[in-house]
Amino acid sequence: MAIEGPLKELSATDVFQLLDLSRKTGTLRVTSELRQNAGTVFFEEGAVVGASIKSNPHPLGRFLLRAGRITEADLQRARALQGAGDQRLLGEILVAQGLLTARDLARFVRQQIEEVVFELVGWSEGYFTFEEGKRGAWPTEAETRVATGFLLMEAARRTDEWSRIEKKVTHLGLLPRLAPVVDTGAPLELLPAEWELLSMVDGRRTVRDLSEVLGRSEFEVARTIFGLATAGIILLDDPARQAMEVAGRVDLAVLLSEVEQLMAIGDPEAARQAAQQAA
């Protein structure tokens, strides 16, 4: 029997809690016409074992490829083995070939699940359907199991922390760049994750780009950038705002030119109106 309804009557968080407490096994589908998006989460005895989302599907192979953990050739070889009848999951093949450690695999798969769940629990509009039962193997590329309670607590924590982070990292399209070096005479002490991110900052990669290159969640990258920006180690440029400012300057120049032309032809009233518009 399916459990379904609109999110305005039962929030996504409540749905997850219900499936967790009742230790349900099955497939949860959440759709949003407003966002033109849809997510799918697989539950086994109340725990989340897989998740995907239409807007950011992140199949494991492509996710690892973007993160630089494997090459296109590595991925094609693994896929070829599956096509030839190898029943192992993609992640298992990559680990067996020494291209990935079991720990790395677990981290990437868990990250995929977290990002999907964190987005879904933030939806206040949409419709959910839960179909109970498991038919064959779950359509995932690696085995994992994440406690639903942990995911919900982490989602709540991230929501609180995002409100602080977004005061500096206002959106994922910002361009981090290194700040001018100031010799303080003291060594720069950073965490390994901060050094790793700093090595990728080139003034051309956006926050979202850095997330993909590093293979880390957008939240983790934004949090690290927030710390580095607060410490004055990096600066954040906003291409969208700069484009608007340039457009504004162009419009002003055009209006001032119009004022000069109107004065030249002896129409002071029209020139005054144009000047007011420029102001």
C-alpha positions in Angstrom: 0.0 0.0 0.0 1.4 3.4 -1.0 1.8 6.3 1.4 1.4 9.6 -0.4 0.3 13.2 -0.1 1.3 16.9 -0.5 4.3 18.2 1.4 2.3 21.2 2.6 0.3 18.7 4.8 3.2 16.4 5.8 6.7 17.9 5.5 9.6 16.0 3.9 11.3 15.9 7.4 8.1 14.4 8.9 8.0 11.8 6.0 11.6 10.8 6.7 11.0 10.5 10.4 7.9 8.4 9.8 9.8 5.9 7.6 12.6 5.8 10.0 10.5 5.2 13.2 8.4 2.5 11.4 11.6 0.9 9.9 10.1 0.9 6.5 11.7 -0.7 3.4 10.7 0.8 0.0 11.1 3.7 -2.4 10.2 7.3 -1.6 9.6 9.6 -4.6 9.3 13.4 -4.1 8.3 15.7 -7.0 8.1 19.4 -7.2 6.4 21.2 -10.1 7.6 24.5 -8.8 11.2 23.4 -9.0 10.7 21.1 -11.9 12.6 18.6 -10.0 12.2 15.1 -8.5 14.1 13.0 -6.0 14.2 9.3 -5.2 15.3 7.8 -1.9 15.6 4.1 -1.1 15.0 2.9 2.4 15.8 -0.4 4.1 14.4 -1.0 7.5 14.3 2.8 8.1 17.9 3.5 6.9 18.7 5.2 3.6 20.6 3.0 1.3 20.5 5.1 -1.9 19.3 8.4 -3.3 19.2 10.4 -6.6 17.8 13.7 -7.8 16.8 14.8 -11.3 18.6 18.2 -11.1 21.9 16.8 -9.9 21.9 13.0 -10.5 25.6 12.5 -9.8 26.0 8.9 -11.0 28.9 7.5 -9.1 31.2 7.1 -12.1 30.7 10.6 -13.3 31.0 12.0 -9.8 34.4 10.2 -9.3 35.5 11.4 -12.8 34.8 15.0 -12.0 36.6 14.7 -8.7 39.7 13.4 -10.5 39.6 10.0 -8.6 39.4 8.0 -11.9 39.9 8.6 -15.6 37.4 8.2 -18.4 39.3 5.1 -19.5 39.0 3.7 -16.0 35.3 4.2 -16.1 34.9 2.7 -19.5 36.8 -0.4 -18.5 34.7 -1.0 -15.5 31.5 -0.5 -17.5 32.8 -3.0 -20.1 33.2 -5.6 -17.4 29.6 -5.0 -16.3 28.5 -5.2 -19.9 30.3 -8.6 -20.2 28.3 -10.0 -17.4 30.3 -9.0 -14.2 27.6 -8.8 -11.5 29.6 -6.6 -9.2 28.6 -3.0 -8.5 30.6 -0.3 -10.2 32.2 0.8 -6.9 33.2 -2.8 -6.1 35.0 -3.1 -9.5 36.9 0.2 -9.0 38.0 -0.9 -5.5 39.1 -4.4 -6.8 41.1 -2.7 -9.5 42.9 -0.6 -7.0 41.5 2.7 -8.4 39.7 3.6 -5.3 39.9 2.5 -1.6 36.8 1.1 0.1 37.0 4.1 2.4 36.9 6.6 -0.5 34.1 4.7 -2.1 32.0 4.9 1.1 32.7 8.6 1.5 31.6 9.4 -2.1 28.4 7.3 -2.0 27.5 8.8 1.4 28.1 12.3 0.1 25.7 11.6 -2.8 23.0 10.4 -0.4 23.5 13.4 1.9 23.3 16.0 -0.8 20.0 14.6 -2.1 18.4 14.2 1.3 19.5 17.7 2.4 17.9 19.2 -0.7 14.7 17.2 -0.4 14.0 18.1 3.3 14.3 21.7 2.3 11.3 21.5 0.0 8.0 22.9 1.4 6.1 22.4 -1.8 5.6 19.2 -3.8 4.1 15.7 -3.6 5.5 12.5 -2.1 4.8 8.8 -2.7 6.2 5.9 -0.8 6.0 2.5 -2.3 6.7 -0.2 0.3 8.8 -3.3 -0.5 11.9 -4.2 -2.3 11.9 -5.7 -5.8 15.3 -7.2 -6.5 18.5 -5.2 -5.9 18.5 -1.5 -5.2 19.5 0.5 -8.4 22.6 1.9 -6.7 26.2 1.7 -7.7 27.7 0.8 -4.3 26.3 -0.6 -1.1 26.0 1.8 1.9 23.6 2.5 4.7 23.1 5.9 6.4 20.9 6.3 9.5 18.0 8.5 8.7 18.1 10.2 12.1 21.7 11.3 11.4 20.7 12.8 8.0 17.9 14.8 9.5 20.0 16.1 12.4 22.8 17.1 9.9 20.2 18.7 7.6 19.0 20.9 10.5 22.6 21.8 11.5 23.4 22.7 7.9 20.4 25.0 7.7 21.5 26.9 10.7 25.1 27.1 9.5 24.2 28.1 6.0 22.5 31.2 7.4 25.9 32.3 8.8 27.9 31.2 5.7 25.7 33.0 3.2 26.5 36.3 4.7 29.9 36.0 2.9 29.3 33.2 0.4 26.1 34.6 -1.0 25.8 32.2 -3.9 27.7 29.3 -5.5 28.6 31.4 -8.5 31.1 33.6 -6.6 34.8 33.5 -7.8 37.3 33.0 -5.0 40.8 34.4 -5.6 43.9 34.7 -3.5 44.2 37.9 -1.4 47.4 39.9 -1.8 50.1 38.4 0.4 50.9 40.3 3.6 54.1 39.2 5.4 53.2 38.9 9.0 56.3 37.0 9.9 54.2 34.0 11.1 53.6 30.8 9.2 50.2 30.2 7.7 48.5 27.5 9.7 45.7 25.8 7.9 43.9 22.5 8.0 44.6 19.9 5.2 41.1 20.5 3.7 41.9 24.2 3.6 45.3 23.7 1.9 43.6 21.4 -0.6 41.0 24.0 -1.5 43.5 26.8 -1.6 45.6 25.0 -4.1 42.6 24.9 -6.5 41.7 28.6 -6.2 42.7 30.3 -9.4 40.2 33.2 -9.8 38.4 31.3 -12.6 36.7 28.5 -10.7 33.4 29.3 -8.9 32.4 27.8 -5.6 30.4 25.2 -7.4 33.3 24.4 -9.7 35.6 23.9 -6.7 33.0 21.5 -5.2 33.1 19.3 -8.3 36.9 19.4 -8.7 37.5 18.5 -5.1 34.7 15.9 -5.0 33.4 17.6 -1.8 29.9 18.8 -1.1 28.9 22.4 -1.9 28.2 22.9 1.8 31.7 21.7 2.9 33.4 23.9 0.2 31.3 26.9 1.1 32.1 26.5 4.8 35.8 26.2 4.1 35.7 29.3 1.8 33.8 31.2 4.5 36.6 30.5 6.9 39.4 31.5 4.5 37.5 34.7 3.4 36.9 35.6 7.1 40.6 35.2 7.7 41.4 37.4 4.7 43.3 34.7 2.9 41.0 34.8 -0.1 38.7 37.4 -1.7 35.3 36.7 -3.3 34.3 38.3 -6.6 30.7 38.3 -7.8 30.7 38.2 -11.7 26.9 38.9 -11.8 27.2 42.0 -9.7 30.2 43.2 -11.7 28.2 42.8 -14.9 25.3 44.8 -13.5 27.7 47.5 -12.4 29.3 47.7 -15.9 25.8 47.8 -17.4 24.9 50.6 -15.1 27.9 52.6 -16.0 27.2 52.2 -19.7 23.6 53.3 -19.2 24.8 56.4 -17.3 27.3 57.3 -20.0 24.5 57.0 -22.7 22.2 59.3 -20.7 24.8 61.9 -20.1 25.6 61.9 -23.8 21.9 62.5 -24.5 21.9 65.4 -22.1 24.8 67.0 -23.9 23.1 66.6 -27.3 19.8 68.1 -26.1 21.6 71.1 -24.7 23.5 71.5 -28.0 20.3 71.6 -30.0 18.7 74.1 -27.5 16.2 72.0 -25.7 17.0 72.6 -22.0 13.7 71.1 -20.7 14.3 67.8 -22.3 18.0 67.9 -21.2 16.8 68.5 -17.6 14.5 65.5 -17.7 17.3 63.4 -19.1 19.6 64.6 -16.4 17.1 63.6 -13.7 16.8 60.2 -15.2 20.6 59.9 -15.1 20.7 60.8 -11.4 
